[in-house]
Every structure is written in structure tokens, then in C-alpha cells.
Amino acid sequence: MDSLAVVSAWFDKAGTASMELPTGWFGRPHDNMHRLTWSAVRDDKVLLELDGQLHLVLADVEIVADTAPLLALQCSQLVFDWRESGSSRRRHAEIRTAGGVVKFHASGH
């Protein structure tokens, strides 16, 4: 099964998940829950959209774990682009050329 199929199947079962980037948690652990709203594969990259506003581009993805409550994706590079919610809607981007592991923790775990 390819990496996109694994990610889609995991989110289908989990519903929502908190996100832990190689640099730390995005938001409060197990408090900010995200839903996969779109995904695609392009060349060697997996593109993920969460909540219609958080965008991850992961290069050379390898599945490290895919059993609830954890989905862990090893990548060689990542770009994380997001906007703040609320009135300011400031845009942020994190680029990690060293890669690392992105973890999704299913809700209720």
C-alpha cells in the first residue's frame, strides 16, 4: 500500500488527530484536533491539507507507524504552511530541510 493510501486509511479510522512536528507539537498536545480534508501525491512528495487551512508537503515519505493511536511519517524534507485562525489570519511557514518525523495522535488517546 502506498503512503497516501496508508495516511487516508488511518485518518478514515481515527477521524481527528493532534499533530507533532519534528520541532514539537502544533498547538497543545491532544487538545488541537485536526481532520484530513485533502491529500495528494506528486512525484516523491505527499501533500496533506488539514482543516482546509494547514498544509504539509512531505518529501520521500516512509511510514514509521500506522496503528491507532499513532501515525508516524518519516520524511527527508517538509514544508508546513498555515494561517492563524481568528481575525488576523497571519500566514506562517516552517521549512525543514533536515526532515524528521511527523506524528499524528488519534483523539482520545
C-alpha positions as CSV (number, residue, x, y, z in Angstrom):
1,M,0.0,0.0,0.0
2,D,1.4,3.4,-0.9
3,S,2.0,6.1,1.7
4,L,-1.0,8.2,0.7
5,A,-3.3,5.2,1.0
6,V,-2.0,4.5,4.5
7,V,-2.5,8.1,5.6
8,S,-6.0,8.2,4.2
9,A,-7.0,4.9,5.7
10,W,-5.5,5.9,9.1
11,F,-7.5,9.3,9.1
12,D,-10.6,7.5,8.0
13,K,-10.4,5.3,11.1
14,A,-9.1,8.0,13.5
15,G,-11.3,10.9,12.4
16,T,-9.2,13.6,14.0
17,A,-5.7,13.8,15.4
18,S,-3.3,16.2,17.1
19,M,0.0,16.9,15.2
20,E,3.5,16.7,16.4
21,L,6.2,18.1,14.1
22,P,9.9,17.3,14.3
23,T,10.2,20.7,16.1
24,G,7.4,20.0,18.6
25,W,3.6,20.0,19.0
26,F,1.5,22.2,16.8
27,G,-0.8,23.7,19.4
28,R,-1.5,22.0,22.7
29,P,-0.9,18.2,22.7
30,H,-4.1,16.2,22.4
31,D,-6.1,19.5,22.6
32,N,-5.9,20.8,19.0
33,M,-7.5,18.1,16.8
34,H,-7.3,18.2,13.1
35,R,-9.1,16.5,10.2
36,L,-7.6,15.5,6.9
37,T,-9.5,17.5,4.3
38,W,-7.5,16.8,1.2
39,S,-4.4,14.8,0.1
40,A,-2.4,14.0,-3.0
41,V,0.9,12.6,-4.2
42,R,3.1,14.4,-6.6
43,D,6.4,12.9,-7.7
44,D,8.2,12.0,-4.4
45,K,6.0,14.3,-2.3
46,V,2.9,13.7,-0.2
47,L,0.7,16.8,0.2
48,L,-1.7,16.9,3.1
49,E,-4.3,19.5,4.0
50,L,-5.8,19.6,7.5
51,D,-8.9,21.5,8.4
52,G,-8.9,23.2,5.0
53,Q,-6.1,25.6,6.1
54,L,-3.0,23.7,7.3
55,H,-0.7,22.4,4.5
56,L,2.1,19.9,4.8
57,V,4.4,18.9,2.0
58,L,6.5,15.9,2.9
59,A,9.3,14.5,0.7
60,D,10.4,10.9,0.4
61,V,7.8,9.7,3.0
62,E,8.3,6.4,4.8
63,I,5.6,5.1,7.2
64,V,7.2,4.5,10.6
65,A,3.9,3.6,12.4
66,D,0.3,3.4,11.2
67,T,-1.6,1.7,14.0
68,A,-4.0,3.7,16.1
69,P,-3.4,5.8,18.1
70,L,-0.2,6.8,16.2
71,L,0.6,7.6,12.6
72,A,4.3,8.5,12.2
73,L,5.7,9.6,8.8
74,Q,9.5,9.9,8.3
75,C,10.4,12.4,5.6
76,S,13.6,13.9,4.1
77,Q,12.2,17.4,3.9
78,L,9.0,19.2,5.0
79,V,7.2,22.4,4.4
80,F,4.4,23.4,6.8
81,D,2.3,26.3,5.7
82,W,-0.6,27.6,7.9
83,R,-2.7,30.6,8.8
84,E,-3.8,31.7,12.3
85,S,-7.4,31.3,13.0
86,G,-9.4,34.4,14.0
87,S,-9.3,37.9,12.7
88,S,-5.6,38.4,11.9
89,R,-5.2,35.2,9.8
90,R,-1.4,35.8,9.6
91,R,0.4,33.3,7.4
92,H,3.3,31.2,8.7
93,A,5.7,28.8,7.1
94,E,8.1,26.3,8.5
95,I,10.7,24.7,6.2
96,R,12.8,21.8,7.5
97,T,15.4,20.6,5.0
98,A,16.7,18.1,7.5
99,G,13.4,16.3,7.5
100,G,12.3,14.3,10.5
101,V,9.2,12.5,11.8
102,V,5.7,14.0,11.7
103,K,3.4,12.2,14.2
104,F,-0.4,12.3,14.3
105,H,-2.0,11.2,17.6
106,A,-5.6,10.0,17.3
107,S,-8.2,11.7,19.5
108,G,-9.0,10.1,22.8
109,H,-5.5,8.5,23.2
